[in-house]
Amino acid sequence: DASMAPYEIVSVGGSVEYMNRESGVTWMTRLRDSFEKVIWLNPTPRAHWGYTQSIGLIQELVDDHMYPMTLEGLDHGVRYLAS
């Protein structure tokens, strides 16, 4: 999911599991640069997205192509990827 402390995304060593030498933003940028299109399927209900700063950060990193992890969200995400 995209619910985490913002430092886990923007800070070097911010990962709670590994002391990465690069920030999550750097890794997400690499992912974005490696593919023509990317999406993020978020298991957190869409109605709650506005309450978590990190969800907004991830949403920006995927150019607003975040979809709820539902059948409808998956359908919309796959349609975007296939377009």
N, C-alpha and C positions, 0 to 999 in steps of 0.2 A: 504494500500500500504506500501511500505518499505521506502518511502521518508520522512525523518525526520532528525532532528539534531542528530548527533551521541550520544550526551549526553543522549538523550531520551532512548537509548538502553543500554548504558554502565554505567550510573550513578544512584546511589541510589537517589530516589526522582526526577529522570529525566523526568518522565511522565508529560506531560503538563496538564493533567486532574486530576491526583491524586499524592499525595506525598507518593509514594510507599517506603516502608522500604527496598525493594530489587530492584536490577536493572532489566531491561528487559532481560539481558543476563541470569540472574538467572531463570526467568520465562520461557524463551525459552528452557533452559537446562532441566527444569522440564518437559516441554512438550515433548521434544525429548526423555527423559528417560522413559516417560510413554507409548510411542508407538514405535513399531519396525521401522516404517518409517514415515517421515513427509515431507511435501512439502510446498512451499509458492507460491501462485498464485499472481502475481504482475500485477496490472492494468497499471502500467507505461510501455510504449512501450520498448521492449528489446533494441532498438537502443539508448535509453537514460540511461540505467542502469549504464554505466561507469561514468556518470557525478555526481552521488550521492553516497557519502561515506557510508551512512547508508544502501543502497541497498547491497553493498559489505559485510557489517557486517552481515546483515540478511542472505545473500547467504551462508556465512561461517557457520552460526548457523544451517542452514538446510542442511549442507554437500553438497552444490552446487545443491540442488534439488529445485531451483526456476524456475518457468515456467511463461510465459506470460499469462495473463488472456484473452485467446482467445480460440476458440474451439480446435485448434491444441494444444495449451499449456495445456488445461484441459485434452485432450486425452493423451498426453505424461505423465502428472502428475499421472493420474489414472492408466495408464499402469505400471508406476514405483511402485505405491502403491500395485498393484495387483500381481506384480512379486515376 
